[in-house]
Amino acid sequence: MRYLVTGANGFIGREVIKHLRGEVRCLTHKEFLTDHPKNIVHFKGNLSDRQSLDQAVEGVDVIIHLAAITRSKNKQDYFLINTLGTKNLLESAEKAHVKRFIHISTWALDPRGGAYSVSKLKAEEEVRKHKNWVIIRPADVYGDQGWLKTLVKFIEKSPLVPIIGDGKQLVSPVFVEDVAKAISASSLKKTLYKNYTLCGPELLKFDEMTKKISQFLKLKRRIIYVPKRPVILFAKLMSLAGFPNIEEMVRRQLSFKYYKSENNPKELSFNPINFEKGLTRVLSS
Ligand SMILES: NC(=O)c1ccc[n+]([C@@H]2O[C@H](COP(=O)([O-])OP(=O)(O)OC[C@H]3O[C@@H](n4cnc5c(N)ncnc54)[C@H](OP(=O)(O)O)[C@@H]3O)[C@@H](O)[C@H]2O)c1
């Protein structure tokens, strides 16, 4: 099996490539991975450079498309890379008769969910116009990097934990290794044109998750609920003053979540560990 993996340098991508057997070509946009398995080769390219994509997909059976802009100060970047970049890659893949295009989307798809969410929604629309796709929508992926460690650090330091809104927004922490294994398993299946949502075993409200983490850390913390409207207004003002990230993050957090999977993720041998086990693994590493 010959793979092209985009976003292999990223948080999820680095885990995915550990589980792939066969020839793995990684579309490398900035830095090369230094510590990687032997079956990996780098291919210099960029989602906005059609020529590099045409070359990268040559002779490939399966594309695992993880690359995306997940944080940016410039809202336009989300659209240029996540939507148009995906369209570029789909066009190259179709020309090269790639047998399977695994698109990594998100469960946070909401027209009011900020630029990232909208760009991923539009990317899915592009995917569905093409051939041989499978869409995987991970929920809140945690591991040795990212949001969980930041939240844990905050809870450790602060006796008060502010939460935007009523704290009832859905979260479903899912361990990065479980997501990576499911993505890898989907590359070996024959079924196409299916959507899968990869949630963790627990579907929680944001305040419940915060309480779980505090209990796990054996810390007594008080949650303060901050009304949504003034936060959004503040975020909008900050965005006008040149800090678009805050509005983007608030909207993303409050966005609608596709928590129901259209198809059964067990088809991808998806058997996620619970949050407590995951917390133990992450915090002991
Ligand atoms: N993490 C989560 O909780 C989560 C949840 C749901 C869905 N997802 C989705 O899962 C995928 C991977 O997420 P992640 O958390 O691993 O993201 P990440 O750590 O931000 O990695 C994104 C990757 O995309 C690459 N990339 C960015 N712009 C590119 C371009 N123009 N051309 C080629 N490559 C480019 C980056 O390369 P450089 O590092 O070299 O810039 C990086 O390797 C994304 O599609 C994301 O939307 C993530």
The ligand as an SDF file (V2000), in Angstrom:
LIG
                    3D

 48 52  0  0  0  0  0  0  0  0999 V2000
   -6.6560   18.2920   17.3260 N   0  0  0  0  0  0  0  0  0  0  0  0
   -7.9620   18.1330   17.4320 C   0  0  0  0  0  0  0  0  0  0  0  0
   -8.5290   18.1060   18.5550 O   0  0  0  0  0  0  0  0  0  0  0  0
   -8.8180   17.9570   16.2070 C   0  0  0  0  0  0  0  0  0  0  0  0
  -10.1850   17.7190   16.3850 C   0  0  0  0  0  0  0  0  0  0  0  0
  -10.9880   17.5360   15.2580 C   0  0  0  0  0  0  0  0  0  0  0  0
  -10.4340   17.6010   13.9950 C   0  0  0  0  0  0  0  0  0  0  0  0
   -9.0870   17.8450   13.8430 N   0  0  0  0  0  0  0  0  0  0  0  0
   -8.5590   17.8820   12.4810 C   0  0  0  0  0  0  0  0  0  0  0  0
   -7.5000   16.9650   12.4000 O   0  0  0  0  0  0  0  0  0  0  0  0
   -6.4950   17.4160   11.4910 C   0  0  0  0  0  0  0  0  0  0  0  0
   -5.1330   17.4410   12.1790 C   0  0  0  0  0  0  0  0  0  0  0  0
   -5.2330   18.2740   13.3230 O   0  0  0  0  0  0  0  0  0  0  0  0
   -3.9780   18.5410   14.2780 P   0  0  0  0  0  0  0  0  0  0  0  0
   -4.5310   18.8990   15.6100 O   0  0  0  0  0  0  0  0  0  0  0  0
   -2.9910   17.4480   14.1190 O   0  0  0  0  0  0  0  0  0  0  0  0
   -3.4240   19.8860   13.6050 O   0  0  0  0  0  0  0  0  0  0  0  0
   -1.9670   20.5540   13.6560 P   0  0  0  0  0  0  0  0  0  0  0  0
   -1.1660   19.9760   14.7830 O   0  0  0  0  0  0  0  0  0  0  0  0
   -2.2130   22.0260   13.6290 O   0  0  0  0  0  0  0  0  0  0  0  0
   -1.3000   20.0760   12.2970 O   0  0  0  0  0  0  0  0  0  0  0  0
   -1.7210   20.5750   11.0620 C   0  0  0  0  0  0  0  0  0  0  0  0
   -0.7250   20.1510   10.0030 C   0  0  0  0  0  0  0  0  0  0  0  0
   -1.0860   20.7500    8.7510 O   0  0  0  0  0  0  0  0  0  0  0  0
    0.1100   21.1910    8.1100 C   0  0  0  0  0  0  0  0  0  0  0  0
   -0.1790   22.2880    7.1840 N   0  0  0  0  0  0  0  0  0  0  0  0
   -0.6780   23.5310    7.4770 C   0  0  0  0  0  0  0  0  0  0  0  0
   -0.7470   24.2900    6.3750 N   0  0  0  0  0  0  0  0  0  0  0  0
   -0.3020   23.5210    5.3330 C   0  0  0  0  0  0  0  0  0  0  0  0
   -0.1250   23.7470    3.9530 C   0  0  0  0  0  0  0  0  0  0  0  0
   -0.4110   24.9180    3.3790 N   0  0  0  0  0  0  0  0  0  0  0  0
    0.3590   22.7300    3.1900 N   0  0  0  0  0  0  0  0  0  0  0  0
    0.6820   21.5410    3.7490 C   0  0  0  0  0  0  0  0  0  0  0  0
    0.5560   21.2670    5.0710 N   0  0  0  0  0  0  0  0  0  0  0  0
    0.0680   22.2550    5.8520 C   0  0  0  0  0  0  0  0  0  0  0  0
    0.9770   21.6470    9.2560 C   0  0  0  0  0  0  0  0  0  0  0  0
    2.3290   21.6890    8.8600 O   0  0  0  0  0  0  0  0  0  0  0  0
    3.3940   22.6290    9.6810 P   0  0  0  0  0  0  0  0  0  0  0  0
    3.3990   22.1040   11.0840 O   0  0  0  0  0  0  0  0  0  0  0  0
    4.6530   22.4030    8.9680 O   0  0  0  0  0  0  0  0  0  0  0  0
    2.8450   24.0240    9.5740 O   0  0  0  0  0  0  0  0  0  0  0  0
    0.7090   20.5630   10.2850 C   0  0  0  0  0  0  0  0  0  0  0  0
    1.5490   19.4580   10.0490 O   0  0  0  0  0  0  0  0  0  0  0  0
   -6.9660   18.7830   11.0110 C   0  0  0  0  0  0  0  0  0  0  0  0
   -7.5660   18.6290    9.7540 O   0  0  0  0  0  0  0  0  0  0  0  0
   -7.9850   19.2170   12.0600 C   0  0  0  0  0  0  0  0  0  0  0  0
   -8.9570   20.0480   11.4830 O   0  0  0  0  0  0  0  0  0  0  0  0
   -8.2740   18.0330   14.9230 C   0  0  0  0  0  0  0  0  0  0  0  0
  1  2  1  0
  2  3  2  0
  2  4  1  0
  4  5  1  0
  4 48  2  0
  5  6  2  0
  6  7  1  0
  7  8  2  0
  8  9  1  0
  8 48  1  0
  9 10  1  0
  9 46  1  0
 10 11  1  0
 11 12  1  0
 11 44  1  0
 12 13  1  0
 13 14  1  0
 14 15  2  0
 14 16  1  0
 14 17  1  0
 17 18  1  0
 18 19  2  0
 18 20  1  0
 18 21  1  0
 21 22  1  0
 22 23  1  0
 23 24  1  0
 23 42  1  0
 24 25  1  0
 25 26  1  0
 25 36  1  0
 26 27  1  0
 26 35  1  0
 27 28  2  0
 28 29  1  0
 29 30  1  0
 29 35  2  0
 30 31  1  0
 30 32  2  0
 32 33  1  0
 33 34  2  0
 34 35  1  0
 36 37  1  0
 36 42  1  0
 37 38  1  0
 38 39  2  0
 38 40  1  0
 38 41  1  0
 42 43  1  0
 44 45  1  0
 44 46  1  0
 46 47  1  0
M  CHG  2   8   1  16  -1
M  END
$$$$
